[in-house]
Every structure is written in structure tokens, then in C-alpha cells.
Amino acid sequence: MTDPHRGTAKTEAIMRTTLELGQEIGYAKLSIEAIAARAGAGKHTIYRRWPSKGALLLDSLLSLHQSSLDYPDTGDIVADLRTQIHAAVDLLGNPPFGPLYRSLIGEAQHDPQVAAALDERFIAPQAEMTVNRLRAAQDQGQLSPAFDLSLAMAILSGPLYFQFLITQEPLTHEYVDRVLHALFNGMGKPS
């Protein structure tokens, strides 16, 4: 009789090894062969479950972050966004998630399967939660009925991804607060 926990333990060992090796040698040098050797698994075992190292890294990162970045609903949309985005920045700003997530986004530029999986399993659900929280605030009268929720999502995430991926400056709570201030207080002339 086969032990059902053996498969789960092997999967966890492979994902843990992927994260460890990814941190040690970087994504570019990471290989299925190296992961298999260190995890004590066969390459074919890994390839049966994951078609590429990008797919394996995505599952490994998501296993670290099983609880979603849910929004609180305190009745103050700016405070709730601040709480959730601070949590996201804390996740992205620290190993192993941050540097490996940056590599995964790079891989998604070349591998359509990784891009689709990343969008389906992480980016789209997070964007949907943000829009849903903004919609609830709109329904509660905290935001104008004309407030473009999809554009607000893009305005909230764009500066964070720009800093995270392009300038590679640290993501800080202070930077998040500046983005929120610009979005909710506007950039118009003072009266």
C-alpha cells in the first residue's frame, strides 16, 4: 500500500529545495537537475508535475504565501488599502519571495505558460480583491460614483511594480503612503 503522505512530503521537499537553491544561486542558474539532486527526487518526477522551472518556482512561491493578502474593511478605504499594501510591500521587500518573484516576472516575459499561470494564480486574484474592496468603498459612499475602479487599481500597482522591477529601489511603507496620498488627495493646485 502506498503512503499518501509520501507524495505530499516529496512535493514540499521539492518546493522547499527550489526556494533554497533559488536564493543561493539565483534563478538564472537554477535547474531542474540541481533541484532533483538536492531534493532526492528524480527529474522525471519533477517534470511530471511542473513543465518548467518557472512553473515550479511559481508553485514554490505561492506555497510560501498561502494566505492571501486580504483587505480589511474598517470603513476607511485609505487605511484599509494602506494596511494591505504595506503587507504586500513587506512580502515583496524580503527574501525569499521578493527576489524570486522578480525573477519569475522576468521569466514570464519569455514563457507564455508562466505568464498565464502567474496572472491566473497571483496577479489577477490580487487585482480582483483590490477592485472589490474599492467597489465596496464606492457602495458605502467613501468614493465618488464616477471613480474608475480599474484605473485606480492600475494607479495603485503601477508605481509599486515600477519601483520593484525598473528602478529596483526598496519598497517602503513611506513610498506606499505617498502613492495613496497622490491618488486620494490628487495632484491639483492647492486652493
Secondary structure as GFF3:
##gff-version 3
##sequence-region A 1 191
A	DSSP	alpha_helix	4	25	.	.	.	ID=ss1
A	DSSP	alpha_helix	32	39	.	.	.	ID=ss2
A	DSSP	alpha_helix	43	49	.	.	.	ID=ss3
A	DSSP	alpha_helix	53	64	.	.	.	ID=ss4
A	DSSP	alpha_helix	77	92	.	.	.	ID=ss5
A	DSSP	alpha_helix	97	108	.	.	.	ID=ss6
A	DSSP	alpha_helix	112	118	.	.	.	ID=ss7
A	DSSP	pi_helix	119	123	.	.	.	ID=ss8
A	DSSP	alpha_helix	124	139	.	.	.	ID=ss9
A	DSSP	alpha_helix	149	161	.	.	.	ID=ss10
A	DSSP	pi_helix	162	167	.	.	.	ID=ss11
A	DSSP	alpha_helix	173	185	.	.	.	ID=ss12
###
